[in-house]
Amino acid sequence: MARQRKTEELDSIYAATSSEEVARKYDAWAKSYDGEMASLGYRHPTICLALLCRYLPREAAPILDAGAGTGLIGEWLKIVGFSDAEALDLSEGMLEVARSKGVYRRLHRAAMGQALPLESDSFAGAVCAGVFTVGHVGVEGLEELARVVRPNGIIVLTVKDRLWESGFAEQIAVQERQGAWQLLEETPSYVSMPGRPDTVPSRALVLRIK
């Protein structure tokens, strides 16, 4: 029954038709989110953290956790040595949980896919786990993320395969040819939530901003 409820929660969010609706649903889910996603074996934060450590030195700062949610990655960033991080999320309820963990220097409430309230070239790197997916953010959110990361900075992100195959991959390649970034790594597809058998696979990407 508990697993069915978690599945229904996710399906409801994926079916949302506006960023405001997504925010409301995440607000309602915030307090139980960490435990429920852990029970599903949620892999995106771990994979993103490993890739960030591969390509960015620990002294690089600050790091933007874009779509930070409850701060899962923020906790681990601090543990591995990225001690200067900022969080961005559209859900105030999620940000309240993230704030309580004391791992972010600043927190920003804003929606990916829209203009971000952040200065250009502000961050040494950004990590964006589980945001580029159905019902959340499409490729339109990547340009603003690239704007706020400095030249030679790193963006680590995950993309749902369904989104990747419906134009995201093409846009990554187009922007690379135009000199916006370099695609440093693309992982094989993997299931982000092994505890949910019908999970559509995703992949993770590493971009270096030009």
TILOSE-5403 format. One line per 5 residues: number of its first residue (from 1); their letters; for each residue y, z, x of N, C-alpha, C, O. Coordinates in Angstrom, 1 decimal, padded with zeros to 4 digits. Layout:
TILOSE-5403
NUM = A = Y/Z/X/Y/Z/X/Y/Z/X/Y/Z/X; ...
***
This chain:
TILOSE-5403
1 = MARQR = -001.2/000.0/000.8/000.0/000.0/000.0/001.3/000.0/000.9/002.2/-000.7/000.5; 001.3/000.8/001.9/002.4/000.9/002.8/002.7/-000.5/003.5/003.8/-000.9/003.6; 001.6/-001.1/003.9/001.7/-002.4/004.6/002.2/-003.4/003.6/003.1/-004.3/003.9; 001.8/-003.4/002.4/002.2/-004.3/001.3/003.7/-004.1/001.1/004.5/-005.1/000.9; 004.2/-002.9/001.1/005.6/-002.6/000.9/006.5/-003.2/002.0/007.5/-003.8/001.8
6 = KTEEL = 006.0/-003.0/003.2/006.7/-003.6/004.4/006.8/-005.1/004.3/007.8/-005.7/004.6; 005.7/-005.7/003.9/005.6/-007.2/003.8/006.6/-007.6/002.7/007.3/-008.6/002.9; 006.6/-006.9/001.6/007.6/-007.3/000.5/009.0/-007.1/000.9/009.9/-007.9/000.6; 009.3/-006.1/001.8/010.6/-005.9/002.3/011.1/-007.0/003.1/012.2/-007.5/003.0; 010.2/-007.5/004.0/010.5/-008.6/004.9/010.7/-009.9/004.1/011.7/-010.6/004.3
11 = DSIYA = 009.8/-010.1/003.1/009.9/-011.3/002.3/011.2/-011.3/001.5/011.9/-012.4/001.4; 011.6/-010.2/001.0/012.9/-010.1/000.3/014.1/-010.4/001.2/015.0/-011.1/000.7; 014.1/-010.0/002.4/015.2/-010.3/003.3/015.2/-011.7/003.7/016.3/-012.4/003.7; 014.0/-012.3/004.0/013.9/-013.8/004.3/014.4/-014.6/003.1/014.9/-015.7/003.4; 014.3/-014.1/001.9/014.7/-014.9/000.7/016.2/-014.7/000.4/016.7/-015.4/-000.5
16 = ATSSE = 016.9/-013.9/001.2/018.3/-013.7/000.9/019.1/-014.9/001.0/018.8/-015.8/001.8; 020.2/-015.1/000.2/021.0/-016.3/000.2/022.4/-016.1/000.8/023.1/-017.1/000.8; 022.7/-014.9/001.3/024.0/-014.7/001.9/023.9/-013.6/002.9/023.0/-012.8/002.9; 024.9/-013.6/003.9/024.9/-012.5/004.9/025.1/-011.2/004.2/024.6/-010.2/004.7; 025.9/-011.2/003.1/026.1/-009.9/002.4/024.9/-009.3/001.8/024.6/-008.1/001.9
21 = EVARK = 024.0/-010.2/001.3/022.8/-009.8/000.7/021.8/-009.3/001.8/021.1/-008.2/001.6; 021.8/-010.0/002.9/021.0/-009.5/004.0/021.4/-008.1/004.5/020.6/-007.3/004.7; 022.7/-007.9/004.6/023.3/-006.7/005.1/022.9/-005.5/004.1/022.5/-004.5/004.6; 023.0/-005.8/002.8/022.6/-004.7/001.8/021.1/-004.3/002.0/020.8/-003.2/001.9; 020.3/-005.3/002.1/018.9/-005.0/002.2/018.5/-004.3/003.5/017.7/-003.4/003.5
26 = YDAWA = 019.2/-004.7/004.6/018.9/-003.9/005.9/019.5/-002.5/005.8/019.0/-001.6/006.3; 020.7/-002.4/005.1/021.2/-001.0/004.9/020.2/-000.1/004.3/020.0/001.1/004.7; 019.5/-000.6/003.3/018.5/000.2/002.5/017.3/000.5/003.3/016.6/001.4/003.1; 017.0/-000.4/004.3/015.8/-000.3/005.1/016.0/000.5/006.4/015.0/000.9/007.0; 017.2/000.8/006.8/017.5/001.2/008.1/016.8/002.5/008.6/016.3/002.5/009.7
31 = KSYDG = 016.7/003.5/007.7/016.1/004.8/008.2/014.6/004.7/008.5/014.1/005.5/009.3; 013.9/003.8/007.8/012.5/003.7/008.1/012.1/002.5/008.9/010.9/002.3/009.2; 013.1/001.7/009.3/012.8/000.4/010.0/012.0/000.6/011.3/011.0/-000.1/011.5; 012.4/001.5/012.2/011.7/001.6/013.5/010.2/001.9/013.3/009.4/001.2/013.9; 009.9/002.9/012.5/008.5/003.2/012.3/007.7/002.1/011.7/006.5/001.9/012.1
36 = EMASL = 008.3/001.5/010.7/007.5/000.4/010.0/007.3/-000.8/010.8/006.2/-001.4/010.8; 008.3/-001.2/011.6/008.1/-002.3/012.5/007.2/-002.0/013.6/006.4/-002.9/014.1; 007.2/-000.8/014.1/006.2/-000.4/015.1/004.8/-000.5/014.6/003.9/-000.9/015.3; 004.6/-000.1/013.3/003.3/-000.1/012.8/002.8/-001.6/012.6/001.5/-001.8/012.5; 003.7/-002.5/012.6/003.3/-004.0/012.5/003.1/-004.6/013.9/002.7/-005.7/014.0
41 = GYRHP = 003.3/-003.8/014.9/003.2/-004.3/016.3/004.3/-005.2/016.8/004.0/-006.1/017.5; 005.5/-004.9/016.3/006.6/-005.8/016.6/006.9/-006.1/018.0/007.1/-005.1/018.8; 006.8/-007.4/018.5/006.8/-007.7/019.9/008.1/-008.3/020.4/008.3/-008.2/021.6; 009.0/-008.8/019.6/010.2/-009.4/020.1/011.0/-008.6/021.1/011.4/-009.1/022.1; 011.3/-007.3/020.8/012.1/-006.5/021.7/011.4/-006.4/023.1/012.1/-006.6/024.1
46 = TICLA = 010.1/-006.2/023.2/009.5/-006.1/024.5/009.5/-007.4/025.3/009.8/-007.4/026.5; 009.3/-008.5/024.6/009.3/-009.8/025.3/010.7/-010.2/025.7/010.9/-010.6/026.9; 011.7/-009.9/024.9/013.1/-010.2/025.3/013.5/-009.3/026.5/014.2/-009.8/027.4; 013.1/-008.1/026.5/013.5/-007.2/027.6/012.9/-007.7/028.9/013.5/-007.7/029.9; 011.6/-008.1/028.8/010.9/-008.6/030.0/011.6/-009.8/030.6/011.8/-009.9/031.8
51 = LLCRY = 012.0/-010.7/029.7/012.7/-011.9/030.2/014.1/-011.6/030.7/014.5/-012.2/031.7; 014.8/-010.7/030.1/016.1/-010.3/030.6/016.0/-009.7/032.0/016.8/-010.1/032.9; 015.0/-008.9/032.2/014.8/-008.3/033.5/014.4/-009.3/034.6/014.7/-009.2/035.8; 013.8/-010.4/034.2/013.4/-011.5/035.1/014.6/-012.2/035.6/014.6/-012.7/036.8; 015.6/-012.4/034.8/016.7/-013.3/035.1/018.0/-012.7/035.4/018.9/-013.4/035.9
56 = LPREA = 018.2/-011.4/035.1/019.5/-010.8/035.3/019.3/-009.5/036.0/018.5/-008.6/035.7; 020.1/-009.3/037.1/020.0/-008.0/037.9/020.5/-006.8/037.0/021.3/-007.0/036.1; 020.0/-005.7/037.3/020.3/-004.5/036.5/021.7/-004.1/036.5/022.2/-003.5/035.6; 022.4/-004.4/037.6/023.8/-004.1/037.7/024.7/-005.0/036.9/025.9/-004.7/036.7; 024.2/-006.1/036.3/025.0/-007.0/035.5/025.4/-006.2/034.3/024.7/-005.5/033.6
61 = APILD = 026.7/-006.4/033.9/027.3/-005.6/032.8/028.5/-006.3/032.3/029.2/-007.0/033.0; 028.8/-006.1/031.0/028.0/-005.5/030.0/027.0/-006.4/029.4/027.1/-007.7/029.6; 026.0/-005.9/028.7/025.0/-006.7/027.9/025.3/-006.6/026.4/025.5/-005.5/025.9; 025.2/-007.7/025.7/025.4/-007.7/024.3/024.0/-007.7/023.6/023.3/-008.7/023.9; 023.8/-006.8/022.8/022.6/-006.8/021.9/023.0/-007.4/020.6/023.5/-006.6/019.7
66 = AGAGT = 022.8/-008.7/020.4/023.3/-009.4/019.2/022.2/-009.3/018.1/021.1/-009.9/018.3; 022.5/-008.8/017.0/021.5/-008.5/016.0/020.7/-007.3/016.4/019.5/-007.2/016.3; 021.5/-006.2/016.8/020.9/-005.1/017.4/020.0/-004.2/016.4/019.1/-003.5/016.9; 020.3/-004.3/015.1/019.6/-003.5/014.2/019.8/-002.0/014.5/020.9/-001.5/014.7; 018.6/-001.3/014.6/018.6/000.1/014.8/018.7/000.5/016.3/018.6/001.6/016.6
71 = GLIGE = 018.8/-000.5/017.2/019.0/-000.2/018.6/017.7/-000.1/019.3/017.6/000.6/020.4; 016.6/-000.8/018.9/015.3/-000.7/019.6/015.5/-001.2/021.0/015.0/-000.5/022.0; 016.1/-002.4/021.2/016.3/-002.9/022.6/017.3/-002.1/023.4/017.1/-001.9/024.6; 018.3/-001.6/022.7/019.3/-000.7/023.4/018.7/000.5/024.1/019.0/000.8/025.2; 017.7/001.1/023.4/017.0/002.2/024.1/016.3/001.8/025.3/016.4/002.5/026.3
76 = WLKIV = 015.7/000.7/025.3/014.9/000.2/026.4/015.8/-000.3/027.5/015.5/-000.2/028.7; 016.9/-001.0/027.1/017.8/-001.4/028.2/018.3/-000.3/029.1/018.3/-000.4/030.3; 018.6/000.8/028.4/019.0/002.0/029.2/017.9/002.5/030.1/018.2/002.9/031.2; 016.7/002.5/029.6/015.6/003.1/030.4/015.4/002.2/031.6/015.1/002.8/032.7; 015.5/000.9/031.5/015.2/000.0/032.7/016.4/-000.2/033.6/016.2/-000.9/034.6
81 = GFSDA = 017.5/000.3/033.2/018.7/000.3/034.2/019.9/-000.5/033.7/020.9/-000.6/034.4; 019.8/-001.2/032.6/021.0/-001.8/032.0/021.8/-000.8/031.2/021.6/-000.6/030.0; 022.7/-000.1/031.9/023.3/001.1/031.3/024.6/000.9/030.6/025.1/001.8/029.9; 025.0/-000.4/030.6/026.3/-000.7/029.9/026.0/-001.8/028.9/025.9/-003.0/029.2; 025.8/-001.4/027.6/025.4/-002.3/026.6/026.3/-002.1/025.3/026.8/-001.0/025.1
86 = EALDL = 026.5/-003.2/024.6/027.2/-003.1/023.3/026.3/-003.7/022.2/025.5/-004.6/022.5; 026.4/-003.2/021.0/025.6/-003.7/019.9/026.4/-004.4/018.9/027.6/-004.1/018.6; 025.8/-005.4/018.3/026.5/-006.2/017.2/025.4/-006.4/016.1/024.3/-006.8/016.4; 025.8/-006.1/014.9/024.9/-006.3/013.7/025.7/-006.4/012.5/026.8/-005.9/012.4; 025.2/-007.0/011.4/025.9/-007.2/010.2/025.7/-006.0/009.3/026.4/-005.8/008.3
91 = SEGML = 024.7/-005.1/009.5/024.3/-004.0/008.7/024.9/-002.7/009.2/024.6/-002.2/010.3; 025.8/-002.1/008.4/026.4/-000.8/008.8/025.3/000.3/008.8/025.3/001.2/009.7; 024.3/000.2/007.9/023.3/001.1/007.9/022.4/001.1/009.2/022.1/002.1/009.7; 022.1/-000.1/009.6/021.4/-000.3/010.9/022.2/000.3/012.1/021.7/001.0/012.9; 023.5/-000.1/012.1/024.4/000.4/013.2/024.5/001.9/013.2/024.6/002.5/014.3
96 = EVARS = 024.5/002.5/012.0/024.5/004.0/012.0/023.3/004.6/012.8/023.5/005.6/013.5; 022.1/004.0/012.6/021.0/004.5/013.3/021.1/004.2/014.8/020.8/005.0/015.6; 021.6/003.0/015.1/021.8/002.6/016.5/022.8/003.6/017.2/022.6/004.0/018.3; 023.9/003.9/016.5/024.9/004.8/017.0/024.3/006.2/017.3/024.7/006.8/018.3; 023.4/006.6/016.5/022.8/008.0/016.7/022.0/008.1/017.9/021.7/009.2/018.4
101 = KGVYR = 021.6/007.0/018.5/020.7/007.0/019.7/021.6/007.1/021.0/021.0/007.4/022.0; 022.9/006.9/020.9/023.7/007.1/022.0/023.5/006.2/023.2/023.7/006.6/024.4; 023.1/005.0/023.0/022.8/004.1/024.1/023.8/002.9/024.2/023.7/002.1/025.1; 024.7/002.8/023.3/025.7/001.7/023.3/027.1/002.2/023.6/027.5/003.3/023.1; 027.8/001.5/024.4/029.2/001.8/024.7/030.1/001.5/023.5/031.0/002.3/023.2
106 = RLHRA = 029.8/000.4/022.9/030.6/000.0/021.7/029.6/-000.6/020.7/028.6/-001.1/021.0; 030.0/-000.5/019.4/029.2/-001.1/018.3/030.2/-002.0/017.5/031.3/-001.6/017.2; 029.7/-003.2/017.1/030.5/-004.1/016.4/029.8/-004.6/015.1/028.6/-004.9/015.2; 030.5/-004.5/014.0/029.9/-005.0/012.7/030.4/-006.4/012.5/031.6/-006.6/012.2; 029.4/-007.4/012.5/029.8/-008.8/012.3/028.5/-009.5/012.1/027.4/-009.1/012.4
111 = AMGQA = 028.7/-010.7/011.5/027.5/-011.5/011.1/027.3/-012.7/012.1/028.3/-013.4/012.4; 026.2/-012.8/012.7/025.9/-013.9/013.5/025.9/-015.2/012.7/025.6/-015.2/011.5; 026.4/-016.3/013.3/026.6/-017.5/012.5/028.0/-017.7/012.1/028.3/-018.8/011.5; 028.8/-016.7/012.2/030.2/-016.7/011.9/031.0/-016.4/013.2/030.4/-016.0/014.2; 032.3/-016.6/013.2/033.2/-016.3/014.3/033.0/-014.8/014.7/033.1/-013.9/013.8
116 = LPLES = 032.7/-014.5/015.9/032.5/-013.1/016.3/033.8/-012.5/016.8/034.6/-013.1/017.5; 034.0/-011.2/016.5/035.2/-010.5/016.9/035.2/-010.0/018.3/035.4/-008.8/018.6; 034.9/-010.9/019.3/034.7/-010.6/020.7/035.4/-011.6/021.5/035.5/-012.8/021.2; 035.9/-011.2/022.6/036.6/-012.1/023.6/035.6/-013.0/024.2/034.5/-012.7/024.5; 036.1/-014.2/024.6/035.3/-015.2/025.3/035.0/-014.6/026.7/035.8/-013.9/027.3
121 = DSFAG = 033.8/-015.0/027.2/033.4/-014.6/028.6/033.4/-013.1/028.8/033.7/-012.6/029.9; 033.0/-012.3/027.8/033.1/-010.9/027.9/031.8/-010.3/028.4/031.9/-009.1/028.9; 030.7/-011.0/028.4/029.4/-010.3/028.7/028.6/-011.1/029.8/028.7/-012.3/029.9; 028.0/-010.3/030.6/027.1/-010.8/031.7/025.8/-011.4/031.1/025.2/-012.3/031.7; 025.4/-010.9/029.9/024.2/-011.4/029.3/024.2/-011.0/027.9/024.9/-010.1/027.5
126 = AVCAG = 023.3/-011.6/027.1/023.1/-011.2/025.7/021.6/-011.4/025.4/020.9/-012.2/026.0; 021.1/-010.5/024.5/019.8/-010.6/024.0/019.8/-010.6/022.5/020.6/-009.9/021.9; 019.0/-011.5/021.9/019.1/-011.7/020.5/017.6/-011.8/020.0/017.1/-012.9/020.0; 017.1/-010.7/019.5/015.7/-010.7/019.1/015.5/-010.7/017.6/016.0/-009.8/016.9; 014.8/-011.7/017.1/014.4/-011.7/015.7/015.5/-012.1/014.7/015.4/-011.9/013.5
131 = VFTVG = 016.6/-012.7/015.3/017.7/-013.1/014.5/017.6/-014.6/014.0/018.0/-014.9/012.9; 017.2/-015.5/015.0/017.2/-016.9/014.7/015.9/-017.2/013.9/014.8/-017.5/014.5; 015.9/-017.0/012.6/014.7/-017.2/011.8/015.1/-017.5/010.4/016.3/-017.5/010.0; 014.2/-017.9/009.6/014.4/-018.2/008.2/015.1/-017.1/007.4/014.7/-015.9/007.5; 016.2/-017.4/006.7/016.9/-016.3/005.9/017.8/-015.5/006.7/018.5/-014.6/006.2
136 = HVGVE = 018.0/-015.8/008.0/018.9/-015.0/008.8/020.0/-016.0/009.4/021.0/-016.2/008.8; 019.7/-016.5/010.6/020.7/-017.3/011.3/020.0/-018.5/011.9/018.9/-018.5/012.4; 020.7/-019.7/011.7/020.2/-020.9/012.3/020.9/-021.2/013.6/021.6/-020.4/014.2; 020.8/-022.4/014.1/021.3/-022.8/015.4/022.9/-022.7/015.4/023.4/-022.6/016.5; 023.5/-022.7/014.2/025.0/-022.5/014.2/025.4/-021.2/014.8/026.6/-021.1/015.2
141 = GLEEL = 024.6/-020.2/014.9/025.0/-019.0/015.6/025.0/-019.0/017.1/025.5/-018.0/017.7; 024.4/-020.0/017.7/024.2/-020.0/019.1/025.5/-020.3/019.9/025.7/-019.8/021.0; 026.3/-021.2/019.3/027.6/-021.5/020.0/028.5/-020.4/020.2/029.1/-020.2/021.3; 028.7/-019.5/019.2/029.5/-018.3/019.3/028.9/-017.3/020.3/029.6/-016.7/021.1; 027.6/-017.2/020.3/026.9/-016.3/021.3/027.2/-016.8/022.7/027.5/-016.0/023.6
146 = ARVVR = 027.1/-018.1/022.9/027.4/-018.7/024.2/028.8/-018.5/024.7/029.1/-018.3/025.8; 029.7/-018.5/023.7/031.2/-018.4/024.0/031.5/-017.0/024.6/032.3/-016.9/025.5; 030.8/-016.0/024.1/031.2/-014.6/024.6/030.4/-014.2/025.9/030.7/-013.2/026.4; 029.5/-015.1/026.3/028.8/-014.8/027.6/029.5/-015.6/028.7/029.8/-016.8/028.5; 029.6/-015.0/029.9/030.3/-015.6/031.0/029.5/-016.8/031.6/028.3/-016.8/031.4
151 = PNGII = 030.2/-017.7/032.2/029.5/-018.8/033.0/028.5/-018.1/034.0/028.8/-017.1/034.7; 027.3/-018.7/034.1/026.2/-018.2/034.9/025.5/-017.0/034.2/024.6/-016.4/034.8; 026.0/-016.5/033.1/025.4/-015.4/032.4/024.1/-015.9/031.6/023.9/-017.1/031.6; 023.3/-015.0/031.2/022.0/-015.3/030.6/022.0/-014.9/029.1/022.5/-013.8/028.7; 021.4/-015.7/028.3/021.1/-015.4/026.9/019.6/-015.4/026.7/018.9/-016.5/027.1
156 = VLTVK = 019.0/-014.4/026.2/017.6/-014.4/025.9/017.5/-014.3/024.3/018.1/-013.4/023.7; 016.8/-015.2/023.7/016.7/-015.2/022.3/015.3/-015.6/021.8/014.5/-016.2/022.5; 015.0/-015.2/020.6/013.7/-015.6/020.0/014.1/-016.6/018.8/015.1/-016.4/018.2; 013.2/-017.5/018.6/013.4/-018.5/017.5/012.0/-018.7/016.8/011.0/-018.9/017.4; 012.1/-018.5/015.5/010.9/-018.8/014.7/010.5/-020.3/014.8/011.4/-021.1/014.7
161 = DRLWE = 009.2/-020.5/015.0/008.8/-021.9/015.2/009.2/-022.9/014.1/009.6/-024.0/014.4; 009.2/-022.4/012.9/009.6/-023.2/011.7/011.1/-023.7/011.9/011.4/-024.8/011.6; 011.9/-022.8/012.4/013.3/-023.2/012.7/013.4/-024.1/013.9/014.2/-025.0/013.9; 012.6/-023.7/014.9/012.6/-024.5/016.2/012.3/-026.0/015.9/012.9/-026.9/016.4; 011.3/-026.2/015.0/010.8/-027.6/014.7/011.7/-028.3/013.7/011.5/-029.5/013.5
166 = SGFAE = 012.7/-027.6/013.1/013.5/-028.3/012.1/014.9/-028.5/012.6/015.9/-028.6/011.8; 015.1/-028.7/013.9/016.4/-029.1/014.4/016.9/-028.2/015.5/017.8/-028.6/016.3; 016.4/-027.0/015.7/016.9/-026.1/016.7/016.6/-026.6/018.1/017.5/-026.6/018.9; 015.4/-027.1/018.3/015.0/-027.6/019.6/015.9/-028.8/020.0/016.3/-028.9/021.2; 016.1/-029.6/019.0/017.0/-030.8/019.3/018.4/-030.4/019.7/019.0/-031.0/020.7
171 = QIAVQ = 018.9/-029.4/019.0/020.3/-028.9/019.4/020.3/-028.2/020.7/021.3/-028.4/021.5; 019.3/-027.5/021.1/019.2/-026.9/022.4/019.3/-028.0/023.5/020.1/-027.9/024.4; 018.5/-029.1/023.3/018.5/-030.2/024.2/019.8/-030.9/024.3/020.3/-031.3/025.4; 020.5/-031.2/023.1/021.8/-031.9/023.1/022.8/-031.1/023.8/023.5/-031.6/024.7; 022.9/-029.8/023.5/023.9/-028.9/024.2/023.6/-028.8/025.7/024.6/-028.7/026.5
176 = ERQGA = 022.4/-028.9/026.1/022.0/-028.8/027.5/022.5/-030.1/028.2/023.1/-030.0/029.3; 022.3/-031.2/027.6/022.8/-032.5/028.2/024.3/-032.5/028.2/024.9/-033.1/029.1; 025.0/-031.9/027.3/026.4/-031.8/027.3/027.0/-030.8/028.2/028.2/-030.6/028.3; 026.2/-030.0/028.9/026.6/-029.1/029.9/026.9/-027.7/029.4/027.6/-026.9/030.1; 026.5/-027.3/028.2/026.8/-026.0/027.7/025.9/-024.9/028.3/026.4/-023.8/028.6
181 = WQLLE = 024.7/-025.3/028.6/023.8/-024.3/029.2/022.6/-025.0/029.8/022.4/-026.3/029.7; 021.8/-024.3/030.5/020.5/-024.7/031.1/019.4/-023.9/030.5/019.4/-022.7/030.5; 018.4/-024.6/030.0/017.2/-023.9/029.5/016.3/-023.5/030.7/015.7/-024.4/031.3; 016.2/-022.3/031.0/015.5/-021.8/032.1/014.0/-021.5/031.8/013.2/-021.7/032.6; 013.8/-021.1/030.6/012.4/-020.8/030.2/012.2/-020.9/028.7/013.1/-020.5/027.9
186 = ETPSY = 011.0/-021.4/028.3/010.6/-021.4/026.9/009.2/-020.8/026.9/008.3/-021.4/027.5; 008.9/-019.8/026.2/007.6/-019.2/026.2/006.7/-020.0/025.3/007.2/-020.7/024.5; 005.4/-019.8/025.4/004.5/-020.4/024.4/004.8/-019.6/023.1/005.3/-018.5/023.1; 004.3/-020.2/022.0/004.4/-019.6/020.7/003.6/-018.3/020.7/002.5/-018.2/021.3; 004.1/-017.3/020.0/003.3/-016.1/019.8/003.6/-015.5/018.5/004.6/-015.8/017.8
191 = VSMPG = 002.8/-014.6/018.0/003.0/-013.9/016.7/003.8/-012.6/017.0/003.3/-011.8/017.8; 004.9/-012.5/016.4/005.8/-011.4/016.6/005.3/-010.1/016.0/005.7/-009.0/016.4; 004.6/-010.2/014.9/004.1/-009.0/014.2/002.6/-009.2/013.9/002.2/-009.6/012.9; 001.7/-008.8/014.9/000.3/-008.9/014.7/-000.2/-008.2/013.5/-001.3/-008.5/013.0; 000.5/-007.1/013.1/000.0/-006.4/011.9/000.2/-007.0/010.6/-000.2/-006.5/009.5
196 = RPDTV = 000.9/-008.2/010.6/001.1/-009.0/009.4/000.4/-010.4/009.6/001.0/-011.2/010.3; -000.8/-010.6/009.0/-001.6/-011.8/009.4/-000.9/-013.1/009.1/-001.2/-014.1/009.8; 000.1/-013.2/008.1/000.7/-014.4/007.8/002.0/-014.7/008.5/002.8/-015.6/008.2; 002.2/-013.9/009.6/003.5/-014.1/010.4/003.5/-015.5/011.0/002.6/-015.9/011.7; 004.6/-016.2/010.7/004.8/-017.5/011.4/005.2/-017.3/012.9/006.0/-016.4/013.1
201 = PSRAL = 004.5/-018.0/013.8/004.8/-017.7/015.2/006.3/-018.0/015.6/007.0/-018.7/014.9; 006.6/-017.5/016.7/008.0/-017.6/017.3/007.8/-018.0/018.8/006.7/-018.0/019.3; 008.9/-018.3/019.4/009.0/-018.4/020.9/010.2/-017.8/021.4/011.1/-017.5/020.6; 010.3/-017.5/022.6/011.5/-016.9/023.3/012.0/-017.9/024.3/011.3/-018.6/024.9; 013.4/-017.9/024.3/014.1/-018.8/025.2/015.0/-018.0/026.2/015.4/-017.0/025.8
206 = VLRIK = 015.2/-018.6/027.4/016.2/-018.1/028.3/017.2/-019.2/028.6/016.8/-020.3/029.1; 018.4/-019.0/028.4/019.5/-019.9/028.6/020.4/-019.4/029.7/020.8/-018.2/029.7; 020.8/-020.2/030.6/021.9/-019.9/031.6/023.2/-020.6/031.1/023.2/-021.9/031.1; 024.2/-019.9/030.9/025.5/-020.5/030.4/026.2/-021.2/031.6/026.3/-020.6/032.7; 026.7/-022.4/031.3/027.4/-023.2/032.3/028.9/-022.8/032.3/029.7/-023.4/033.1
***
